[in-house]
Amino acid sequence: GTGGLSWSMLGYYPTEFLAFAKWQFPGLLHDSTPPPRRAGDGPLTKLLAAVRDGRNWRDGNWWSSVSCGFWLWYIVADIVVQVDKIRRLKAVIEAIEGSDKDAAGKDSTVKRLRAELGAAQNMLLRESLFLLPGVHYALPGWATDPLLPRWAVGGLMFGEAVAGWAYSVGGVIVGK
């Protein structure tokens, strides 16, 4: 549920930062001559030696694929959340419309719930458009051996942007 959304971001942001750092400053996290390890070195010394050893840090593209793995986790978790929300909202709307509640109160409640339903459906559409690009960028070879052609990734991302823009500017585009 929503807890998975939060946990995915705890992995996404640090790894995306590492990808950016590796792209902008390739030598920043690299020391080609790590100090020799001695038998009596403590765990902190060993950890610092591993951090200084550039072979443990990979390159920016590798870290980007790891961060996009966390982004993909977010996308899938949000799809689950939105599908559940849509199911629950439809059930509540049906129950209210079938009740004997006074018409004025019923209409305003149903209108508000329909707006929430439209927002959830729009978010589901947007996350669905992000799904394939999420898989594409989460694969380690995304920069050298891409899963999808650039036009497909760009088209899906553009479609998501249009859906978000249309919803925020023009109201609900699905579920009216």
C-alpha positions in Angstrom: 0.0 0.0 0.0 1.1 3.5 0.7 3.9 2.4 3.0 5.5 0.8 0.0 5.5 4.2 -1.8 7.5 5.7 1.1 10.0 2.9 1.3 10.6 3.0 -2.4 11.6 6.7 -2.2 14.0 5.9 0.7 15.9 3.8 -1.9 15.3 6.0 -4.9 16.7 9.4 -3.7 20.1 8.2 -2.4 20.8 6.1 -5.5 19.7 8.8 -7.9 22.0 11.2 -6.0 24.9 8.7 -6.5 24.1 8.4 -10.2 24.2 12.2 -10.6 27.4 12.4 -8.6 29.1 9.7 -10.7 28.0 11.4 -14.0 29.1 14.9 -12.9 32.2 14.0 -11.0 33.4 10.5 -12.2 36.5 10.6 -10.0 34.7 11.9 -6.8 34.0 8.5 -5.3 37.1 6.8 -6.7 40.6 6.3 -5.4 42.6 4.1 -7.7 45.1 3.2 -5.0 43.2 2.1 -1.9 45.3 1.7 1.2 46.5 -1.8 1.9 44.4 -3.7 4.4 46.0 -5.0 7.5 45.0 -8.0 9.5 44.1 -5.9 12.6 42.0 -3.4 10.7 38.6 -2.8 12.4 35.2 -2.9 10.6 35.2 0.9 10.1 38.6 0.9 8.5 37.5 -1.9 6.2 34.3 0.0 5.3 36.2 3.2 4.5 38.7 1.3 2.3 35.8 -0.3 0.4 34.2 3.1 -0.1 37.5 4.5 -1.4 37.9 1.6 -3.8 36.3 2.8 -7.1 35.4 -0.7 -8.2 32.7 -0.8 -5.5 31.0 2.3 -6.9 30.3 1.3 -10.5 29.3 4.1 -12.9 26.5 6.6 -13.1 24.4 4.5 -15.4 24.5 1.5 -13.0 23.4 3.7 -10.1 20.7 5.2 -12.3 19.3 1.7 -13.1 19.2 0.9 -9.4 17.4 4.2 -8.6 14.9 3.4 -11.4 14.3 0.0 -9.9 13.1 1.9 -6.8 11.0 4.2 -9.1 9.5 1.1 -10.7 8.7 -0.3 -7.2 6.9 3.1 -6.6 5.0 2.8 -9.9 3.8 -0.7 -9.2 2.8 0.1 -5.6 0.9 3.2 -6.7 -1.0 1.2 -9.3 -2.0 -1.2 -6.6 -3.1 1.7 -4.4 -5.1 3.4 -7.2 -6.9 0.1 -8.3 -7.9 -0.4 -4.6 -9.0 3.2 -4.3 -11.1 3.0 -7.5 -12.8 -0.2 -6.3 -13.6 1.2 -2.9 -14.9 4.5 -4.3 -17.2 2.8 -6.9 -18.6 0.6 -4.1 -19.3 3.7 -1.9 -20.9 5.6 -4.8 -23.2 2.6 -5.6 -24.2 2.3 -1.9 -25.0 6.0 -1.6 -27.0 6.1 -4.9 -29.0 3.1 -3.8 -29.7 4.6 -0.3 -32.8 6.6 0.8 -30.7 9.5 1.9 -32.0 13.0 1.1 -31.4 14.1 -2.5 -29.5 17.3 -1.8 -27.0 15.7 0.6 -26.7 12.6 -1.6 -26.0 14.6 -4.8 -23.1 16.7 -3.3 -21.6 13.6 -1.7 -21.7 11.6 -4.9 -20.3 14.6 -6.9 -17.3 14.8 -4.5 -16.7 11.1 -4.6 -16.9 11.1 -8.4 -14.3 13.8 -8.5 -12.1 11.6 -6.3 -12.8 8.6 -8.5 -11.7 10.7 -11.6 -8.5 11.7 -9.9 -7.7 8.1 -9.0 -8.5 6.9 -12.6 -6.3 9.7 -14.0 -3.4 8.7 -11.6 -3.9 5.0 -12.7 -3.6 6.1 -16.3 -0.5 8.1 -15.6 1.2 5.3 -13.6 0.3 2.8 -16.4 2.1 5.1 -18.9 5.1 5.2 -16.7 5.3 1.4 -16.3 7.2 0.4 -19.4 9.7 3.4 -19.1 10.2 2.3 -15.5 11.1 -1.2 -16.6 13.3 0.2 -19.5 15.4 2.4 -17.2 15.6 -0.1 -14.3 17.5 -2.6 -16.5 21.3 -2.2 -16.1 22.0 -1.9 -19.8 19.5 0.9 -20.4 22.1 3.3 -21.8 24.0 0.8 -24.0 21.5 -1.9 -24.8 18.0 -0.3 -24.4 14.8 -2.4 -24.1 12.7 0.1 -25.9 13.4 2.6 -28.7 13.7 6.2 -27.7 10.5 7.2 -29.5 8.5 4.7 -27.4 10.0 5.8 -24.1 9.5 9.5 -25.1 6.0 8.9 -26.4 4.9 7.2 -23.2 6.5 9.8 -21.0 4.9 12.6 -23.1 1.5 10.8 -22.8 1.9 10.8 -19.0 2.7 14.5 -19.1 -0.3 15.3 -21.3 -2.6 13.3 -19.0 -1.3 15.1 -15.9 -1.5 18.5 -17.6 -5.0 17.9 -19.0 -6.3 16.8 -15.6 -4.9 19.7 -13.7 -5.9 22.3 -16.3 -9.1 20.9 -17.8 -10.5 18.7 -15.1 -11.1 15.0 -15.2 -10.2 13.4 -18.5 -11.3 9.8 -17.6 -14.2 8.6 -15.4 -16.6 11.5 -16.0 
